[in-house]
Amino acid sequence: MRVVWVTDIHLNFLGAEGRDVFFSSIRAQQPDAVFVTGDIAEAPSLTHLLHEMRQAIHVPLYFVLGNHDFYYGSISQVRSSLKHFCQVQPGLTYLATSGLVELTPTTALIGHDGWGDGRYGNYHLSPVRLSDQELIADFQGLDRETILGKLRALGDEAACYLHERLDEALVSYQRVICLTHVPPFKEACWYQRKMGNDDWLPYFACQAVGEVLLNASLERPDCQITVLCGHTHHAGTVYLRPNLRILTGSAEYGAPCIQESFDLEELFPQSMLIEGDEGEGGAIGKT
């Protein structure tokens, strides 16, 4: 099974011709499926551009949403409308509502949007303010403490969902691919080949999801878990455990690109152990 992975494609920044060029580059890889790890568009154009992408690539599209996908809308409204849209659009699968997907008899696919849950870094001293707080209805007009409560609730929601899916997957499958938008570990929150600092980490990593993934990898050391995520617009790979690997994708507004094109066997080598000293925490930077 051949898969193309893309992330943070921000299709609303492109005209029709630019989107056609991008979709053609995906078709040229002759994939059997496409994975998208969020920031596809913005709420008013999301379903239209998802439909256009699916019609252009001609293969199943499995995706989660990023924070930009909720701009000019609310989280519950976007998720609800997208769930119903995918029910009547063959080939579109929103993993945050679809449950587990079997890719092969040994490999399962799960996913959830995730959210920067304010637990990493130093939320209270950070000068960072994201556009989320102005453009997503759930955050508008709230003070900082109330926003922090919502961020943590969103992170916990993603963690709970993925915990249930992992419990289900690891009973029957030796390999699990998890799609999420926000890196689930601070070590996977890349910026120019380094980990994000305490100002940015509260918004760019989801500790609650990371704990679920780490616990699952510890409980089932015989199973391999690979996480694909985005959000930071900088690429890197980190191994948190010999059987737990996180790939973070890069991005540039107005210039979407393919992160990886791979056969499933390539994504899961015989051993995910790192040979030699690759730096603190086993992290490997990638340009």
C-alpha positions as CSV (number, residue, x, y, z in Angstrom):
1,M,0.0,0.0,0.0
2,R,1.5,3.3,-1.1
3,V,0.7,6.5,0.9
4,V,1.3,10.2,0.4
5,W,1.4,12.3,3.5
6,V,0.8,16.1,3.4
7,T,0.3,18.6,6.2
8,D,-0.5,22.3,6.7
9,I,-1.4,22.7,3.1
10,H,-3.6,25.8,3.6
11,L,-5.4,25.4,0.3
12,N,-7.2,28.7,0.8
13,F,-3.9,30.5,0.1
14,L,-3.9,29.1,-3.4
15,G,-5.9,29.9,-6.5
16,A,-7.5,27.1,-8.6
17,E,-4.4,26.8,-10.8
18,G,-2.1,26.4,-7.8
19,R,-4.3,23.8,-6.3
20,D,-4.3,21.8,-9.6
21,V,-0.5,21.8,-9.6
22,F,-0.4,20.5,-6.0
23,F,-3.0,17.8,-6.7
24,S,-1.2,16.8,-9.8
25,S,2.0,16.3,-7.8
26,I,0.1,13.9,-5.5
27,R,-1.4,12.0,-8.4
28,A,2.1,11.6,-9.9
29,Q,3.1,9.5,-6.8
30,Q,0.3,7.0,-7.7
31,P,-0.7,6.6,-4.1
32,D,-3.4,4.2,-2.8
33,A,-4.3,6.7,-0.1
34,V,-3.5,10.2,1.1
35,F,-3.0,11.3,4.8
36,V,-3.5,14.9,5.8
37,T,-2.5,16.2,9.2
38,G,-4.5,19.3,9.4
39,D,-4.6,23.0,8.4
40,I,-6.4,22.2,5.2
41,A,-8.2,25.5,4.8
42,E,-10.5,27.7,6.9
43,A,-14.1,26.8,8.1
44,P,-16.0,28.6,5.3
45,S,-14.1,26.8,2.5
46,L,-13.2,23.6,4.2
47,T,-15.8,21.2,2.9
48,H,-15.6,22.6,-0.6
49,L,-11.8,22.3,-0.8
50,L,-11.8,18.8,0.7
51,H,-14.3,17.7,-1.9
52,E,-12.2,19.3,-4.6
53,M,-9.0,17.6,-3.4
54,R,-10.7,14.2,-3.2
55,Q,-12.1,14.6,-6.7
56,A,-8.7,15.5,-8.0
57,I,-6.6,12.8,-6.4
58,H,-9.1,9.9,-7.0
59,V,-8.0,7.9,-3.9
60,P,-9.2,7.8,-0.3
61,L,-8.3,10.8,1.8
62,Y,-7.8,10.3,5.6
63,F,-7.4,13.5,7.6
64,V,-7.6,15.4,10.9
65,L,-8.1,19.1,11.3
66,G,-5.8,21.8,12.5
67,N,-6.5,25.1,14.3
68,H,-6.8,27.0,11.0
69,D,-9.6,24.8,9.9
70,F,-11.8,26.3,12.6
71,Y,-11.1,29.9,11.7
72,Y,-14.3,31.9,11.2
73,G,-16.3,29.1,12.9
74,S,-16.6,27.2,16.1
75,I,-15.0,23.9,16.9
76,S,-18.2,21.9,17.6
77,Q,-19.9,23.3,14.5
78,V,-17.0,22.6,12.1
79,R,-16.6,19.0,13.5
80,S,-20.3,18.3,13.4
81,S,-20.8,19.5,9.8
82,L,-17.7,17.7,8.6
83,K,-18.8,14.5,10.2
84,H,-22.1,14.6,8.3
85,F,-20.4,15.8,5.1
86,C,-18.0,12.8,5.1
87,Q,-20.9,10.4,5.6
88,V,-22.3,11.3,2.2
89,Q,-18.9,11.8,0.5
90,P,-17.2,8.4,-0.3
91,G,-13.5,8.5,0.1
92,L,-13.3,11.2,2.7
93,T,-12.6,10.0,6.3
94,Y,-12.3,12.4,9.2
95,L,-10.5,10.3,11.8
96,A,-11.6,12.3,14.8
97,T,-15.1,10.9,14.2
98,S,-14.7,7.8,12.2
99,G,-12.9,5.5,14.7
100,L,-10.2,3.0,13.7
101,V,-9.4,2.3,10.1
102,E,-7.8,-1.0,9.0
103,L,-5.1,-0.3,6.3
104,T,-3.8,-3.9,6.2
105,P,-4.3,-7.0,8.3
106,T,-1.4,-5.8,10.5
107,T,-1.7,-2.0,10.3
108,A,-4.3,0.3,11.8
109,L,-4.9,4.0,11.3
110,I,-6.2,6.3,14.0
111,G,-6.2,10.0,14.5
112,H,-7.5,13.2,16.2
113,D,-6.9,16.9,15.7
114,G,-5.1,17.4,19.0
115,W,-4.5,20.9,20.4
116,G,-1.7,22.8,22.1
117,D,-2.9,22.2,25.7
118,G,-0.8,24.7,27.6
119,R,1.0,22.1,29.7
120,Y,4.4,22.3,28.1
121,G,6.5,25.5,28.4
122,N,5.4,28.5,30.5
123,Y,1.9,29.6,29.5
124,H,1.5,32.3,32.1
125,L,4.8,34.1,31.2
126,S,4.5,33.6,27.4
127,P,4.0,36.7,25.3
128,V,2.6,34.6,22.4
129,R,-0.9,35.2,21.3
130,L,-2.3,33.1,18.4
131,S,-4.8,34.2,15.9
132,D,-7.0,31.3,17.2
133,Q,-8.1,33.6,20.0
134,E,-9.5,36.1,17.6
135,L,-10.7,33.9,14.8
136,I,-12.2,30.8,16.5
137,A,-15.5,31.5,18.2
138,D,-14.7,29.3,21.2
139,F,-11.9,31.6,22.4
140,Q,-13.3,35.0,21.5
141,G,-13.6,37.5,24.4
142,L,-12.1,35.1,27.0
143,D,-9.4,35.9,29.6
144,R,-6.2,34.0,29.7
145,E,-7.1,31.6,32.5
146,T,-10.4,30.7,30.8
147,I,-8.5,30.1,27.5
148,L,-6.0,27.9,29.3
149,G,-8.9,25.8,30.7
150,K,-10.3,25.4,27.2
151,L,-6.9,24.4,25.8
152,R,-6.5,21.8,28.4
153,A,-10.0,20.5,27.8
154,L,-9.3,20.2,24.1
155,G,-6.1,18.3,24.8
156,D,-7.8,16.0,27.2
157,E,-10.6,15.3,24.7
158,A,-8.0,14.3,22.0
159,A,-6.1,12.2,24.5
160,C,-9.3,10.3,25.6
161,Y,-10.3,9.6,22.1
162,L,-6.9,8.3,21.1
163,H,-6.6,6.2,24.3
164,E,-9.8,4.4,23.3
165,R,-8.6,3.9,19.7
166,L,-5.2,2.7,20.8
167,D,-6.7,0.2,23.2
168,E,-8.8,-1.1,20.3
169,A,-5.9,-1.1,17.8
170,L,-3.2,-2.8,19.9
171,V,-5.4,-5.8,20.5
172,S,-5.5,-6.8,16.9
173,Y,-2.7,-4.9,15.1
174,Q,1.1,-5.0,15.3
175,R,1.5,-1.5,13.8
176,V,-0.4,1.7,14.4
177,I,-0.2,5.0,12.5
178,C,-1.6,8.0,14.4
179,L,-2.4,11.2,12.6
180,T,-2.7,14.4,14.7
181,H,-2.1,18.1,13.9
182,V,-0.3,19.2,17.0
183,P,3.0,17.5,18.0
184,P,2.3,15.3,21.1
185,F,5.7,15.8,22.7
186,K,7.8,18.9,23.2
187,E,10.7,17.0,21.6
188,A,8.6,16.8,18.4
189,C,7.9,20.6,18.4
190,W,10.6,21.6,15.9
191,Y,11.8,25.1,15.0
192,Q,14.9,25.3,12.8
193,R,16.1,21.9,13.9
194,K,15.7,22.7,17.6
195,M,12.9,22.2,20.1
196,G,10.5,25.1,20.5
197,N,11.0,27.3,23.5
198,D,8.8,27.8,26.6
199,D,7.0,30.8,25.0
200,W,5.7,28.7,22.1
201,L,5.4,25.2,23.6
202,P,2.1,25.9,25.3
203,Y,0.4,26.3,21.9
204,F,2.5,24.0,19.8
205,A,2.6,20.6,21.7
206,C,-0.1,18.5,23.4
207,Q,1.2,16.8,26.5
208,A,-2.0,14.9,27.2
209,V,-1.9,13.1,23.8
210,G,1.8,12.4,24.3
211,E,1.2,10.7,27.6
212,V,-1.4,8.4,26.0
213,L,1.0,7.4,23.2
214,L,4.0,6.9,25.6
215,N,2.0,4.7,27.9
216,A,0.7,2.6,25.0
217,S,4.3,2.1,23.7
218,L,5.4,1.0,27.1
219,E,2.5,-1.4,27.6
220,R,3.0,-3.0,24.2
221,P,6.7,-2.9,23.4
222,D,6.1,-5.5,20.7
223,C,4.0,-3.1,18.7
224,Q,5.2,-0.2,16.6
225,I,3.5,3.3,16.7
226,T,4.3,6.0,14.2
227,V,2.8,9.5,14.6
228,L,2.5,12.0,11.8
229,C,1.9,15.6,12.7
230,G,2.5,19.2,11.6
231,H,1.5,22.6,13.0
232,T,5.1,24.0,13.6
233,H,5.9,24.4,9.9
234,H,9.3,22.9,10.6
235,A,10.3,19.3,10.0
236,G,12.0,16.7,12.3
237,T,11.9,13.2,13.5
238,V,12.1,12.0,17.1
239,Y,12.1,8.5,18.7
240,L,10.6,8.7,22.2
241,R,10.9,4.9,22.5
242,P,12.3,2.2,20.3
243,N,8.7,1.5,19.2
244,L,7.4,5.1,19.2
245,R,8.4,7.5,16.4
246,I,7.0,11.0,15.7
247,L,7.5,12.7,12.3
248,T,6.7,16.4,12.2
249,G,6.1,17.9,8.8
250,S,7.3,21.3,7.3
251,A,5.1,23.8,5.5
252,E,5.1,27.2,3.8
253,Y,2.0,29.3,3.2
254,G,1.1,29.3,-0.5
255,A,3.5,26.4,-1.3
256,P,2.1,23.1,-0.1
257,C,4.3,20.1,-0.7
258,I,4.4,16.4,-0.2
259,Q,6.1,15.5,3.1
260,E,6.6,11.8,2.4
261,S,5.6,9.2,-0.2
262,F,6.1,5.7,1.2
263,D,5.0,2.1,1.2
264,L,3.7,1.0,4.6
265,E,6.6,-1.4,4.9
266,E,9.0,1.6,4.6
267,L,7.2,3.4,7.3
268,F,7.8,0.5,9.7
269,P,11.3,-0.9,9.4
270,Q,12.2,-4.1,11.1
271,S,13.5,-2.2,14.1
272,M,12.9,1.5,14.9
273,L,15.9,1.5,17.2
274,I,18.4,4.3,16.6
275,E,22.0,3.2,16.1
276,G,24.6,5.4,17.7
277,D,24.3,8.8,19.5
278,E,21.7,11.0,17.8
279,G,21.6,13.6,20.5
280,E,19.5,14.3,23.5
281,G,16.3,12.3,23.8
282,G,17.1,10.4,20.6
283,A,15.9,13.3,18.5
284,I,17.0,13.7,14.9
285,G,16.5,17.0,13.2
286,K,15.6,17.1,9.5
287,T,15.6,20.1,7.1
